[in-house]
């Protein structure tokens, strides 16, 4: 019987903002510009090992038409957008949503403690 490998969480982050994601165990790639960003997105889609692809909300406008079409056709990666707030604060519902998204995309539950 063929064994399926576990899917991963990959984060695209601007330089200098990736440390927290790495400490949390996510795969992180850095993007400086639109070309590099789209290359990372394309690799995540084609690689079939990424369950959740987290991108900075402000970089979403950089998504190429090709990548938008590919993301709409595929079940994974599930695209998650994140922002760096001016002031960090805990939102009760964020833990439930994050857990549900992760389970849906990569098939395991996680516990988020803030």
N, C-alpha and C positions, 0 to 999 in steps of 0.2 A: 504494500500500500504506500502510495506517495505521500510524504509528509509535507504539509504546507508550512512555510516559514511565517513567523509572526510579522505583522505589519508594524511600521514605526510611525512616530510623530517627527516630522521635519519642520523646522522653523526657518524662514528666510528673515534675516535681520540686518539692519544697517550696522556698519562697523561700530563697535563700542557698546552695543546694546544686547549682545548675545550671552553674556556671562550667566545671568539668571536662568536662561533656558538650558544652557549646558549643565549647570548645577542640578537642575531638575531632571536631567537624563534625556533631554530631547537632542536629536541630531540638529545641528545648526549650520547653515551656510550663509555667507555674507554676500550682499549685493550692493554695489555702489551706484549702478545706473540701470536704465531700462533694459538694455541688452543682456547684461549679466542676470538680472532678475528673471527675465523670460527664459533664459537658458536653464536656470535652476528649476523653474516651474515645469518646463518641458521634460527635463530628466526625471522629475518626481512622477509625472504622469506616465512616462514610458517605462520606468523602472518597475512598476507594479508592486513595490515593497512599502510604499508610503501610504498609510491609512488616513492620516490627518496632515494637511499642509497648512501651516499657520503663516500668514503674511501680514505685514504692517498695513493697516487700513489706508494709510496715505499712499502706499505703493500700488494699491489695487488699480488705479487709473493707468498703470504701466502695463497691465496685462494685454498681450497682443491678441488680435482677433483669432488667430490660430489656436492659442492656448485657451481662450474663452470657449471656443467650440469643442476642443478636446475635453475640457473639464465638464462641459454639459453632457457629453456622451458617456463619460466614465462614472462608475460608482465610487471609485476611490482614485485619487485622494479626495477626501472631504475638505473643502476649503474653509478655513477659519480665519477670521480677520481679528487683529488685536490692535490696541492703541496703548500708548504710554500716557497715562493721565498726568496732568499737572500735579495732582495730589492723589496719592494712593489711598484707597479706602476699600474695606471689605464689603462685598455685596453678597448677601445670603444666597440668593438664587444662582449666582455664578458657579458655585460648586456643583449643584445638581445638573446644570446645563453642560458644563465641561465633562462631567462623568458620563452623561448620556451620549454626547458627541463622540467621546473616545470609545465607548463600548460599541456604538453603531459602526464606527470606522475600523477598529482593529480588534474588537471582540473580547476585550477584558475590562473589568471594572478597576477603578483607581480611587483612592481617597485623597482628597485635596484638603490640606490643613493650612490655614493662613493665620 
